[in-house]
């Protein structure tokens, strides 16, 4: 669980058997996420912390990009 994550849930999906380019997600870490992971909720923010930099997503596989290119609104 993450701080302030009480209004929604996360779902793990699997790739369809006939989808050759689909890659399954890695397995989640062991445990239920309610142990030492929660300690950061009770610690004050570190001084001078800034917002994380916005990362550029990796390029899409060509088949996905082609699908988006065909259906641009």
Secondary structure as UniProt FT lines:
FT   TURN            3..4
FT   TURN            17..18
FT   TURN            20..21
FT   HELIX           36..42
FT   TURN            47..48
FT   HELIX           62..70
//
